Amino acid sequence: MRLLIVGTLKGQLTTATKIAMDNGATVTHAEDGEQAMRVVRGGKGADLLMVDVAIDIRDLVMRLEAEHIHVPIVACGITTDTRAAVAAIHAGAKEYIPLPPDPELIAAVLAAVANDSRELIYRDEAMGRVVKLSQQIAGSDASVMITGESGTGKEVLARYLHNHSQRARRPFISINCAAIPEHLLESELFGHEKGAFTGAVARRIGKFEEATGGTLLLDEISEMDVRLQSKLLRAIQERVIDRVGGTKPVPVDIRIIATSNRNLQDAVREGTFREDLLFRLNVVNLKIPALRDRPADILELSQHFIKKYAQANGVPLRPLSADARRVLTTNRWQGNVRELENTMHRAVLMAQGDEIGPEAILSPDGDRLDQTRTPPAVAHATLAAEQVTRALVGRTVADVERDLILETLRHCLGNRTHAANILGISIRTLRNKLNEYADDGQPIPPPGSGDLRSFAAA
């Protein structure tokens, strides 16, 4: 993770830097907001800004937004002044850290704000095969296409590839092609020169140059406009890019990883994705199976999320009950790992007692998950079928037939003709059966009534 510390922090700078570096961050310093802007424009980039409250944070936030630079800010101050903290948050900071810095707090903020603590958790053989192939190709510079449904963990696998490659100590840069407006995506990827368009107040280095020496993740590449795809193809083929408004090519040294939740072969046929670009990107394809197709991962991931969110929220670490495990493993998980993580976060907060039971496994609407995945009518029919099945066990065919005939007759308010039609038997056969039941002392519904009375059926 790339951390940019802005300001002097009045003597606490060295300590904060050391803590951040001990937690794996690459640290750059800037004395003020102007120098910070030069750093983020100039190619070194940043995943997180730690800014002294003495700096005008609101001005820095506005300048970043004006140039469409998206990077979270954490404010720092040498006092626990509540007003300073509130002012920093209102100005646009994500968090406020009092100094001198606490190592655990710094580590937690780096992980939470920069979202750099994602782990590759798996146990299922289906996912194991994907990881094994990832390990085989991680050390190469071959382009990789990672496919799978939304929420399956495509970016997590991309980071795993980077961390196990020879580029692991170099930048891992991610850009979501679906989240950036079409007219800005080219500048985000390739950068621009000063004056290239309205708002281009200075030269800005794009993601390709930021990732030089490391890995560039093109997330949801299927959403990229087909006209920009031709420029991307040239960059991949020739390993050079052209900044918007630039006059000379800029060489880059990167590995490309792309992800998509769509079938790109279909996109090629529809004319929304270039076939030659797909060939360039799809040197190796890693297809992540849906969570419902790797059932052994469900409980493994659930345990991981329980531990994570119990610790984060300061609540007891509770095990899953047997019924809760059944609910988790039988759910379809249309949102995959992302949906499971949110569900387990809720469960950690809602659980009571010594275990996490099914009553704590809730949908986003607060309904029990084991009662919301099936439409009410189907759930009722299923329950009724189960009750009927249990009621039949240990009984003779004659007993079951008698109860069916009498229940049908009661439903028809004693009307023999209607009951015979429903049962698919003749009226004579029905009368003979009713006479048998009456002789055995069974109460028979009289015509025009649903009541059971003892009388001859004839």
C-alpha positions in Angstrom: 0.0 0.0 0.0 1.2 3.5 -0.9 0.9 6.0 1.9 1.4 9.8 1.4 2.0 11.7 4.7 1.2 15.4 4.3 2.6 18.0 6.8 5.2 17.9 9.6 3.0 16.5 12.3 5.3 18.4 14.8 7.9 15.7 15.4 5.6 12.7 15.2 6.3 12.2 11.5 9.2 9.8 12.0 7.2 7.6 14.3 4.1 7.4 12.1 6.3 6.6 9.1 8.0 3.8 10.9 4.7 2.3 12.0 3.3 2.5 8.5 6.4 0.9 7.0 6.4 -1.9 9.6 2.9 -2.7 8.4 4.0 -3.0 4.8 3.3 0.5 3.5 5.5 2.4 1.0 5.7 6.0 2.4 6.2 9.3 0.7 6.3 12.7 2.4 4.9 16.1 1.3 5.2 19.3 3.2 1.9 20.8 2.2 -1.1 20.4 0.0 0.6 21.8 -3.2 3.4 19.3 -2.9 0.9 16.5 -2.1 -0.9 17.3 -5.4 2.4 17.1 -7.3 3.0 13.7 -5.8 -0.4 12.2 -6.7 -0.2 13.7 -10.2 3.4 12.7 -10.8 3.3 8.9 -11.0 4.1 7.8 -7.4 0.4 7.9 -6.6 -1.1 7.1 -3.2 -3.7 4.7 -1.8 -4.1 6.8 1.4 -3.3 10.3 2.5 -2.4 10.9 6.2 -2.8 14.7 6.6 -1.8 17.0 9.5 -4.9 18.9 10.6 -2.8 22.1 10.3 -3.1 21.6 6.5 -6.3 23.0 4.9 -8.0 19.6 4.4 -11.1 21.0 2.7 -9.0 22.7 0.1 -7.0 19.6 -0.5 -10.2 17.5 -0.9 -11.6 20.1 -3.4 -8.4 20.1 -5.4 -8.4 16.3 -5.6 -12.1 16.2 -6.6 -11.5 18.9 -9.3 -8.9 16.7 -10.9 -10.9 13.5 -10.4 -8.3 12.0 -8.1 -10.0 9.5 -5.7 -7.9 8.8 -2.6 -9.1 8.5 1.0 -7.8 11.0 3.6 -7.0 10.3 7.3 -6.5 13.4 9.4 -3.9 13.4 12.2 -3.4 15.8 15.1 -1.1 16.0 18.2 -4.1 16.6 20.5 -7.4 14.9 21.1 -9.2 18.1 20.3 -12.8 17.0 19.5 -13.5 20.1 17.5 -10.4 19.5 15.3 -11.5 15.9 14.7 -15.0 16.9 13.8 -13.8 19.7 11.5 -11.5 17.3 9.7 -14.3 14.8 9.2 -16.6 17.5 7.9 -13.9 18.6 5.6 -13.8 15.2 3.9 -11.4 13.1 6.0 -12.4 9.5 6.6 -10.9 9.2 10.0 -9.1 11.2 12.7 -6.0 9.8 14.5 -4.7 11.5 17.6 -0.9 11.6 17.9 1.5 10.3 19.2 0.5 7.5 17.0 -0.6 4.2 18.5 0.8 1.2 16.4 -2.4 -0.9 16.6 -4.6 2.1 15.6 -2.3 3.0 12.7 -2.4 -0.6 11.5 -6.1 -0.8 11.8 -6.7 2.4 9.9 -4.3 1.3 7.1 -6.2 -1.9 6.8 -9.7 -0.5 7.0 -9.4 2.7 5.0 -7.2 1.3 2.3 -9.0 -2.0 2.4 -5.7 -3.8 2.1 -6.4 -6.7 4.5 -8.3 -9.0 2.1 -7.2 -12.6 2.3 -7.7 -15.6 0.0 -9.7 -18.0 2.1 -10.7 -21.4 0.6 -11.1 -25.0 1.4 -13.2 -26.4 -1.4 -11.5 -28.5 -4.1 -13.1 -26.4 -6.9 -11.5 -23.3 -5.6 -8.3 -25.2 -4.8 -7.8 -26.0 -8.5 -8.1 -22.3 -9.4 -5.5 -21.4 -6.7 -3.2 -24.1 -7.9 -3.3 -22.7 -11.5 -2.8 -19.2 -10.1 0.4 -20.4 -8.3 1.7 -21.9 -11.5 1.4 -18.7 -13.6 1.9 -16.1 -10.9 5.7 -15.8 -11.6 5.2 -15.0 -15.3 4.3 -11.7 -16.9 1.5 -13.3 -19.0 -1.8 -11.4 -19.1 -4.5 -13.0 -17.0 -8.3 -12.8 -17.4 -10.2 -13.6 -14.2 -13.9 -14.3 -14.7 -16.8 -15.1 -12.4 -20.0 -13.8 -11.0 -20.1 -10.5 -9.0 -18.9 -11.0 -5.5 -16.9 -14.2 -6.0 -13.5 -12.5 -5.2 -11.9 -11.7 -8.5 -10.0 -8.7 -7.1 -8.8 -10.8 -4.2 -7.4 -13.4 -6.6 -5.8 -10.6 -8.6 -3.9 -9.4 -5.5 -2.9 -12.9 -4.7 -1.4 -13.2 -8.2 0.5 -10.0 -7.7 1.7 -10.9 -4.2 3.1 -14.2 -5.5 4.8 -12.7 -8.5 8.2 -11.2 -9.1 6.5 -7.8 -9.0 5.2 -8.2 -5.5 7.4 -5.3 -4.1 6.2 -3.0 -6.9 2.8 -1.2 -7.1 -0.5 -3.0 -7.5 -2.8 -0.5 -9.2 -6.5 -1.2 -9.7 -9.0 0.8 -11.8 -12.7 -0.1 -12.0 -13.7 0.5 -15.7 -17.4 0.5 -14.8 -17.1 3.2 -12.1 -15.5 5.9 -14.1 -17.4 8.0 -16.7 -16.4 7.1 -20.3 -15.0 10.6 -21.0 -12.7 10.4 -18.0 -11.5 6.8 -18.3 -8.9 7.5 -21.0 -7.3 10.2 -18.8 -7.4 7.9 -15.8 -5.7 5.1 -17.7 -3.1 7.0 -19.7 -2.8 10.4 -18.0 -2.9 13.8 -19.6 -0.8 16.9 -20.3 -1.6 20.3 -18.9 -4.3 22.0 -21.0 -5.3 18.8 -22.8 -8.9 19.6 -21.9 -11.0 21.8 -19.6 -9.9 21.1 -16.0 -6.5 19.7 -16.9 -4.6 22.3 -14.8 -1.4 20.2 -14.7 0.2 17.1 -16.1 -1.2 14.0 -14.5 0.2 10.5 -14.6 -2.3 7.8 -15.4 -2.7 4.3 -14.0 -0.5 2.7 -16.6 2.5 4.8 -15.5 1.7 4.5 -11.8 1.8 0.7 -12.2 5.2 0.7 -14.0 7.2 -2.2 -12.6 4.1 -3.7 -11.0 0.7 -4.9 -11.9 -2.3 -3.1 -13.4 -5.8 -4.6 -12.6 -8.5 -3.6 -15.1 -11.6 -4.4 -13.1 -14.8 -5.1 -15.1 -13.1 -4.5 -18.4 -16.2 -5.6 -20.3 -17.7 -2.2 -19.4 -15.0 -0.3 -21.3 -16.2 1.6 -24.4 -15.2 -0.2 -27.6 -13.4 3.0 -28.9 -11.1 3.1 -26.0 -10.4 -0.6 -26.3 -8.3 0.0 -29.5 -6.0 2.4 -27.5 -5.8 -0.2 -24.7 -4.8 -2.9 -27.2 -1.9 -0.8 -28.5 -0.7 -0.2 -25.0 -0.7 -3.9 -24.2 0.9 -4.9 -27.5 3.6 -2.3 -27.7 4.0 -1.5 -24.0 3.8 2.3 -24.7 1.0 4.7 -24.0 0.1 8.2 -25.1 -1.1 10.7 -22.5 -4.1 12.7 -23.5 -2.8 15.8 -25.2 0.7 14.3 -25.3 3.1 14.4 -28.3 5.4 11.4 -27.6 4.8 7.8 -26.5 5.7 6.9 -23.0 7.1 3.4 -22.3 5.6 1.3 -19.5 6.6 -2.0 -17.9 3.5 -3.6 -16.4 1.6 -6.9 -16.1 -2.1 -6.7 -17.0 -4.8 -8.6 -15.1 -8.4 -8.0 -16.2 -11.7 -9.2 -14.6 -15.2 -9.5 -16.0 -18.5 -10.9 -14.7 -19.8 -11.2 -18.2 -19.2 -13.7 -21.0 -16.8 -11.9 -23.2 -17.3 -14.3 -26.1 -20.9 -13.1 -26.2 -19.7 -9.5 -26.0 -17.4 -10.1 -29.0 -20.4 -11.5 -31.0 -22.5 -8.5 -30.0 -19.8 -6.2 -31.2 -19.2 -4.6 -27.8 -15.8 -6.1 -27.1 -12.9 -6.4 -29.5 -11.9 -10.0 -30.3 -8.2 -9.1 -30.7 -8.2 -7.4 -27.3 -9.8 -10.5 -25.7 -7.0 -12.7 -27.2 -4.3 -10.4 -25.7 -5.9 -10.4 -22.3 -7.0 -14.0 -22.1 -3.6 -15.6 -22.2 -4.6 -17.5 -19.1 -8.1 -17.6 -17.9 -8.9 -18.1 -14.2 -12.6 -18.8 -13.7 -13.7 -18.5 -10.1 -16.7 -20.8 -9.4 -19.8 -19.3 -7.7 -19.9 -19.8 -3.9 -22.8 -22.2 -4.2 -20.6 -24.5 -6.4 -17.8 -24.6 -3.7 -19.8 -25.6 -0.6 -16.8 -26.4 1.5 -15.8 -22.7 1.3 -19.0 -21.5 2.8 -18.3 -22.5 6.4 -14.6 -21.7 6.0 -15.3 -18.2 4.9 -18.1 -17.9 7.5 -15.6 -18.7 10.3 -13.2 -16.2 8.9 -15.8 -13.4 8.8 -17.1 -14.2 12.3 -13.6 -13.8 13.7 -13.0 -10.7 11.7 -16.2 -8.9 12.7 -16.2 -10.1 16.3 -12.8 -8.6 16.8 -13.7 -5.4 14.9 -16.9 -4.8 17.0 -15.6 -6.0 20.3 -18.1 -8.7 20.8 -17.6 -12.3 22.0 -16.4 -14.9 19.4 -19.3 -17.3 19.1 -19.3 -20.6 17.2 -21.9 -21.5 14.6 -24.7 -23.8 15.8 -25.5 -26.9 13.8 -28.8 -25.3 12.5 -26.9 -22.2 11.5 -24.4 -24.2 9.5 -27.3 -25.9 7.8 -28.9 -22.6 6.9 -25.6 -21.3 5.5 -24.7 -24.3 3.4 -28.2 -24.7 1.9 -28.5 -21.0 0.8 -28.0 -20.2 -2.8 -25.8 -17.1 -2.2 -26.6 -15.2 -5.3 -24.3 -12.4 -4.1 -21.5 -14.9 -3.5 -18.7 -14.1 -1.0 -19.8 -10.4 -0.8 -23.3 -11.4 0.3 -21.9 -14.0 2.8 -19.6 -11.5 4.4 -22.4 -9.0 5.0 -24.6 -11.8 6.3 -22.0 -12.9 8.8 -21.3 -9.3 9.9 -25.0 -9.0 10.8 -25.0 -12.4 12.5 -22.0 -11.4 14.7 -24.0 -8.3 15.8 -27.3 -10.0 16.3 -26.3 -13.2 18.0 -27.1 -13.9 21.6 -26.2 -16.7 23.9 -23.2 -19.0 23.5 -23.7 -19.7 19.7 -24.7 -18.0 16.5 -28.0 -19.7 15.7 -30.3 -19.5 12.6 -32.3 -16.7 14.2 -29.2 -14.5 13.7 -28.7 -15.4 10.1 -30.7 -12.6 8.6 -31.4 -11.1 5.2 -30.6 -7.4 4.6 -34.3 -6.7 5.4 -33.9 -8.3 8.8 -35.8 -11.5 8.0 -34.5 -14.9 8.9 -32.5 -16.3 5.9 -34.1 -19.7 6.2 -37.5 -18.2 5.8 -36.9 -15.7 3.1 -35.4 -17.7 0.2 -38.7 -19.5 -0.5 -42.0 -17.9 -1.5 -44.6 -18.3 1.3 -46.9 -20.5 -0.8 -44.0 -22.9 -1.7 -42.8 -22.9 1.9 -46.3 -23.7 3.1 -46.7 -26.5 0.6 -43.3 -27.9 1.5 -44.2 -27.9 5.2 -47.5 -29.5 4.5 -45.8 -32.2 2.4 -43.4 -32.9 5.2 -46.2 -33.2 7.7 -48.2 -35.5 5.4 -45.1 -37.7 4.9 -44.5 -38.0 8.6 -48.2 -38.8 9.1 -48.1 -41.7 6.6 -45.2 -43.5 8.2 -46.3 -46.6 10.1 -49.8 -46.7 8.7 -51.6 -49.2 6.4 -52.9 -48.4 3.0 -56.5 -49.1 4.2 -56.1 -46.5 7.0 -54.7 -43.9 4.6 -57.5 -44.6 2.1 -60.2 -44.3 4.8 -58.9 -41.0 6.0 -58.6 -39.7 2.4 -62.2 -40.6 1.6 -63.6 -39.2 4.8 -61.6 -35.9 4.6 -62.8 -35.5 1.0 -66.4 -36.1 1.9 -66.1 -33.6 4.7 -64.6 -31.1 2.3 -67.7 -31.6 0.1 -70.0 -31.0 3.0 -71.3 -34.6 2.7 -72.1 -34.5 -1.0 -71.4 -38.0 -2.2 -71.5 -37.2 -5.9 -68.9 -34.4 -5.6 -66.7 -36.5 -3.3 -66.8 -39.4 -5.8 -65.8 -37.2 -8.7 -62.9 -35.7 -6.7 -61.7 -39.2 -5.6 -62.1 -40.6 -9.2 -64.3 -43.5 -8.1 -67.9 -44.4 -8.8 -70.7 -43.3 -6.4 -71.4 -47.0 -5.8 -67.9 -47.7 -4.7 -68.0 -44.7 -2.4 -71.2 -45.8 -0.8 -69.8 -49.3 -0.3 -66.7 -47.8 1.4 -68.8 -45.6 3.7 -71.0 -48.5 4.7 -67.8 -50.4 5.7 -66.6 -47.5 7.8 -70.0 -47.1 9.4 -70.1 -50.8 10.3 -66.7 -50.3 12.0 -68.1 -47.5 14.1 -66.5 -44.6 12.1 -68.5 -41.3 12.1 -69.6 -40.4 8.6 -70.6 -36.9 7.4 -74.3 -36.7 6.4 -75.3 -35.1 3.2 -75.2 -31.3 3.3 -73.0 -31.2 6.4 -69.4 -31.2 7.2 -70.0 -32.7 10.7 -69.1 -36.2 11.6 -72.0 -38.3 12.9 -72.5 -42.0 13.4 -75.2 -43.3 11.0 -75.6 -45.7 8.1 -74.2 -44.4 4.8 -76.9 -45.9 2.6 
